[in-house]
Amino acid sequence: MTVPEEWAVAVRAAYDGPPAVAATVHDDGFGLLAVDVPAERWLDAVRLAHDGLGLVFFDWLSAVDELDGGFRLVCHVAAHAPGAVRHLLLRTLLARERPAVDSVAGVFAGAAWHERETHEMFGVDFLRDGEALDLAPLLLPDSFEGHPLRKDFVLASRVAKPWPGAKEPGESAASSRRRPRAPGVPDPGEWGP
């Protein structure tokens, strides 16, 4: 089932304007429409999906660490109809330094849990009226420091104990004298004893 043309028209109409504020619409041909919006239009895009397009089912919200590119915040919403489900993927890119975006929990109450998890795992702040929400830890102990789903997070267990099992990528019987470090293991001079 393809994306209704009126969705794509409504999304484009809502974000038409200078390239700095325009949304980019991607149709993968499999019924999933993805819309990239600027971070300052994030809440507007979610409201449009809910109120304007009738996408009242909130599925999930999370982030992807794109290293130097920042953090890509992704939200999946849907509309149920007899015999069909139509989907919309909303995305925005946040700066790596102090990533923050408006909270969508006022539109979808279920998003509050997802925002807490995204804050805890990636360090993304969610704002209400320009102020960062005080998001209590959800999954990690209170004493935990850092954001474990960031790609620059040091995996302490990989430093303390060699990785068991198969060889790491790049290792072979004929490898050079210098052993490559496993993913998530920093240079010995950067971390640890």
C-alpha positions in Angstrom: 0.0 0.0 0.0 1.5 3.3 -1.0 1.5 6.5 1.0 -1.6 8.6 0.3 -0.6 11.5 -2.0 -2.5 13.9 0.2 0.0 13.2 3.0 3.0 14.1 0.9 1.1 17.2 -0.4 0.2 18.3 3.2 3.7 17.8 4.5 5.3 19.7 1.6 2.7 22.5 2.0 3.3 22.8 5.7 7.0 23.2 5.3 7.3 25.1 2.0 9.6 28.0 2.3 13.2 28.8 2.3 15.5 25.8 2.2 16.5 26.4 5.8 13.0 25.7 7.0 11.7 23.3 4.3 11.1 19.7 5.0 12.6 17.0 2.8 10.2 14.2 2.0 11.4 10.7 1.1 9.0 8.0 -0.3 10.7 4.6 -0.3 8.0 3.1 -2.5 7.0 0.6 0.3 4.4 2.8 2.0 6.8 4.5 4.4 7.0 8.3 4.0 10.0 9.8 5.8 10.1 13.5 6.5 13.3 15.4 7.5 12.5 18.6 9.3 14.8 21.2 11.0 15.0 20.8 14.8 13.2 24.1 15.4 10.1 22.7 13.5 10.2 19.3 15.3 7.1 19.9 17.5 5.2 21.5 14.6 5.9 18.4 12.4 4.7 16.0 15.1 1.5 18.1 15.6 0.9 18.2 11.9 1.2 14.4 11.8 -1.2 14.0 14.6 -3.8 16.7 14.0 -3.5 17.3 10.2 -2.8 13.8 8.9 -4.7 11.7 11.5 -1.6 9.7 12.6 -2.8 9.2 16.1 -0.8 6.0 16.9 2.6 6.8 18.4 4.9 3.8 17.9 8.4 4.9 19.1 11.0 7.7 19.3 14.7 7.3 19.5 18.0 8.7 18.3 20.9 7.6 16.1 24.5 8.8 16.8 25.8 10.0 13.5 29.2 11.0 15.0 30.3 14.4 13.5 26.9 14.8 11.9 25.2 15.0 15.4 22.2 13.0 16.5 19.3 12.1 14.3 16.1 12.0 16.3 13.5 9.7 14.8 9.8 9.3 15.5 7.5 6.7 14.0 3.7 7.4 14.0 0.9 5.6 12.2 -2.7 5.6 11.2 -4.9 2.5 11.4 -7.6 1.8 8.9 -9.6 -1.3 8.2 -7.2 -3.7 6.5 -4.3 -1.2 6.4 -1.7 0.7 8.5 -0.1 3.8 7.1 3.2 5.0 8.5 5.2 8.2 8.8 8.7 8.5 9.9 9.7 12.0 11.2 13.4 12.8 11.5 15.5 15.8 12.6 19.2 16.3 13.0 20.5 17.8 16.3 23.9 19.3 16.9 26.4 17.0 18.7 27.2 19.7 21.3 24.3 20.1 23.7 21.6 18.4 21.6 18.1 19.7 22.5 14.7 19.7 20.9 11.1 20.4 22.0 9.3 17.6 23.8 6.4 15.9 21.9 4.9 14.4 25.1 2.1 17.0 25.0 1.0 15.6 21.6 1.6 11.9 22.3 1.7 11.1 26.1 3.5 7.8 25.3 6.5 9.8 24.0 7.5 10.8 27.5 9.0 7.4 28.3 10.8 7.3 24.9 12.2 10.8 25.6 13.5 9.8 29.0 15.2 6.8 27.4 16.7 8.9 24.6 17.9 11.5 27.1 19.5 8.8 29.3 21.1 6.8 26.5 22.2 9.6 24.1 22.2 12.8 26.2 19.5 14.6 24.1 17.6 17.2 26.2 13.9 17.7 25.7 12.5 21.1 26.2 9.2 22.6 27.3 8.8 26.3 26.9 12.5 26.6 26.2 13.5 24.9 29.5 15.1 21.4 29.6 12.8 18.9 31.3 14.1 17.2 34.4 14.1 13.6 33.1 14.7 11.0 35.9 16.9 8.0 35.0 14.9 5.2 33.6 17.2 2.2 33.0 20.6 3.0 34.4 21.6 3.2 38.1 21.6 6.7 39.6 25.4 6.7 39.9 26.0 5.9 36.2 28.0 8.5 34.3 27.8 9.0 30.5 25.5 8.0 27.7 26.1 4.4 26.7 24.5 4.5 23.2 26.8 7.3 22.0 29.5 6.0 19.7 32.2 7.8 21.7 31.2 6.1 24.9 34.0 3.9 26.3 33.1 0.3 26.8 34.9 -0.3 30.1 34.4 -4.1 30.0 36.3 -4.2 26.6 39.2 -2.4 28.2 39.4 -4.6 31.3 39.0 -8.0 29.7 40.0 -9.1 26.2 37.1 -9.8 23.9 36.4 -13.6 23.8 35.6 -15.7 20.7 36.2 -14.8 17.1 38.9 -12.4 16.0 38.1 -8.8 15.7 37.7 -7.2 12.2 41.1 -6.8 10.5 42.8 -9.6 12.5 44.2 -12.6 10.7 47.0 -15.0 11.0 49.1 -12.8 8.7 48.3 -9.5 10.5 50.9 -6.9 11.2 52.8 -6.8 14.4 50.5 -4.2 15.8 47.2 -5.6 17.0 44.1 -3.5 16.1 41.8 -2.4 18.9 38.3 -3.8 19.2 35.4 -1.4 18.6 34.7 0.6 21.7 38.2 0.2 23.2 40.1 3.5 23.5 43.8 3.9 23.2 45.5 2.8 26.4 46.8 6.3 27.0 43.3 7.8 26.8 41.5 5.7 29.5 42.1 3.5 32.5 45.2 2.5 34.4 
